[in-house]
Every structure is written in C-alpha cells, then in structure tokens.
Amino acid sequence: MSAVVLIGAQWGDEGKGKITDYLAQEADLVVRYQGGNNAGHTVVVEKRTFKLHLIPSGILYPGTQCIIGNGVVIDPGVLVKELEQLRQQGVSSHNLRISDCAHLVMPYHQKLDEMQETQRGAYKIGTTKRGVGPAYADKAARTGIRMADLLNREIFAELLARNLEEKNHLLAQVYGAEGFVFEEVLERYLSYGEKLRSLVTDTSLAINQAIKEGKRVLFEGAQGTLLDLDHGTYPYVTSSYPTAGGACIGAGVGPTKISSVLGVAKAYVTRVGEGPFPTELTGPEGEHLRQRGYEFGTTTGRPRRCGWQDMVILRYAVRVSGLDGLILTKLDVLDEMDTLRICTGYRYRNSMINEFPHSLHVLAQCEPVYEEMPGWRQDISEAREYGELPVKARDYISRIEELAGVPVKLVAVGPGRHQTVIKDPIF
Ligand code: IMP
C-alpha cells in the first residue's frame, strides 16, 4: 500500500507544486483535497511554465489520473479556463475527475470576500479574494451548491434562486453593493456544468479502489499548516484543512489507508497576507530572499514576506500532521548567504517557548532565538546526488533533521523538474 499525503509545513507556497509534479511521475493517482483557486502552483518543465490553481500538477503526465476531491471548492469558470489553457499548451485533461460532492464558488462568494475584506479595515485577513472563505462558510451553513447540483438544471436553478434572494439582500443592505441577476448566473454556470459534466463522478470510490489495488496515490495539499482553519494562526488562516487530517475528509478515505505523510518546507520561511511572523526579515536580507527566490504570489502577484527557517513551526507541523519526513525546497536560494540562521525557540517576555503558541497576541511578542551556521557560498543548482551538495549545505540539512525529529527525504535545488536531489526515495 502506498498512499502518501503531501502537505505544506509552513504558511503555504512551500513549492508543493514542483514536488507533486516530481512525485507524480511515479504516482498512479494525484488527488487535491482542499482549498480552491486561492492556491497556485507553478511547474516548470523544459523551460515551459504551467500555472495551475485547481488542477493537480499530475495532469502534466498523461498516465497519471488526477482527482479534484470533495473537500475542494471549485469556481467552475476558473476550472474551465484552466482546462482550456492546458489544452492550448498541448496538455490533455482526459485523466481528470471531479468529485460530485465538491462545493461551488459562486460569484456572490467572490463579491462577499472582497466586501468583507474592505469592511475589516485594519483587521483584514489579506485573503486572495477568490471567494473561498464565503464558499466554505455556505458549505458549513448548509446552503452551498455542489458540483452534482450544477448538472441538473431544475435543482441548480432552485438553489441559485434561494441563495440569490439571501445574498443579493446581504450585498445591498449590509455592503451597499449591487447584487447578481438570476438568469445571467444561471446560464453561465449551466454552460460550465456542460463543459465539466463528463468529468464529474464519485471520486472517493475511485481513490479507495486504487488504494485497494495497491496503486500509488499522492494526496496533494494546498496552502500550509499555519493556514489551517483549526491549527493555523487563526484568524489569519484559510477556511479549509491543509493539515494531513484534511486529506481523509477531503478525499473520502479513512486514516488507516494512509501510509505516509510528508511535509514540504522551504529552506527559509515565507508568508503572504497579514499576521505575526517571528523570523520575518524586513531589511535587505529579506529583500535578497524575495528576489532570489522570486517570492511573489502565483495567484495574486503579491510580494511574499520572507524570513529565516523556523523550527518551532516545523516541529508543530510534524506534530499536528504526524509527518514522517520533510522535503526541503529552494535550498539554492540560500547559496549567496554568508551566515544562515535557524530559529530553535522563541523568547516570550522572560521565558523560553518551544511549542508554537496558539495565541496570536503571544506569537506577536515572541522573539526568535537563533542558531547560526556558515553559508556554503556556492551554486548548488546543478547538484543531482546528495553527495554533490557542499558539506555546509548537508550540515544545514542535518541540523534541520535533528531539530525537527524527522528525516529530510528530498531537497529541491531549483525550479526545474530535474533539480531535485533524492536523499531517501518516497515511493
Ligand atoms: P483565502 O484562502 O483567500 O481566504 O485567504 C486566507 C489567507 O490564506 C490569506 O492570508 C492568504 O494570503 C492565505 N492563502 C490562501 N491561499 C494561499 C496559498 O496558496 N499560498 C499562501 N497563502 C495563501
């Protein structure tokens, strides 16, 4: 049995897309289980760049089946466009399947996301404004519309009418904004439904069947541990469950079927949006990481905040997702650094904190305690074997392993598919 869950161990943008793409070579099935088009993956294959938001990166391999699971919220207009773009780039989507239970992101969700952010003023979350939070809110409130509903004109029309009655009222009365016209949304969405119809099915069935047959299944998380609705830096989180437990709920598989959980972490830390970030570098070193690591959002283009590696965060990710290994990405971004710093704990007032605090008030006052290590100061982007990495780079990795308590399995030394060093094979 080989069902591997791959999650983000930090605040998202850890390079999961590249790693999923790499592992998808050997996987039979790649499954997305949460989030929506707030996520963005950039995959570089032979100098061609693919930007994916909803479709699993496995789509780039014709022999790999890709699944968008029930836990994902789907903006069908975005999905149709993404399929069209892939088609134009010569990539077939015949291997994609979409869960009939996945909820839809509706135009009013996106509008509400925008309006709510504006209204929050100084307390804004910094959402991607893709309507993801409001779509999950409707799911929890049991007023959401699912993929299966989109395939039946009468059912969809009725659900849309009920929702528009409430949402148009809310938009007008609370936010002073214009609402949506029933016929326009109805016809537009039904046309998306027709384009997606042949791909919609009970995906839990297919995933469980594949596991039963001993196929290799990769569950691809979006966002990261600290953006998890329960375990993240609430309220500066997304509205889904990027931690490993989310894979079971969002794909319809039991925990006993999962064989391994791996966390993807950058060699440093980045964050987009608001909220405390203890190891943030606001000066020239942060700018260096941003430029060298090209740290700008795939979805929104926003510059990412950058900082030193934080082991309090990685230990937390190991705990809440039961990680049995780490994948370290963008190690090459540190090539020019003279000295590297690793945060081993936080100083809060006069005491030391070794576990990630849940109170944002406490987190905001935490001072990172650092260990320093010498940089390797050489180009590692051509390394393909672990032994080809400079000793100082291997020392840096070993220290992360020691402090995290789990091994590092893969190391990424550049954006290309081949720029991946295997320390310990995954499948
Ligand atoms: P939302 O998911 O658009 O509601 O945004 C909530 C928070 O999650 C914001 O801080 C976003 O910047 C962050 N976020 C959402 N998706 C991603 C992602 O794919 N990478 C990094 N941050 C994300």
Residues whose N, C-alpha, C, O or C-beta is under 5 A from the ligand:
A	BS01	IMP	W11 G12 D13 N38 A39 G40 I125 G126 T127 T128 K129 R130 V132 G133 Q223 L227 Y236 V237 T238 S239 V272 G273 E274
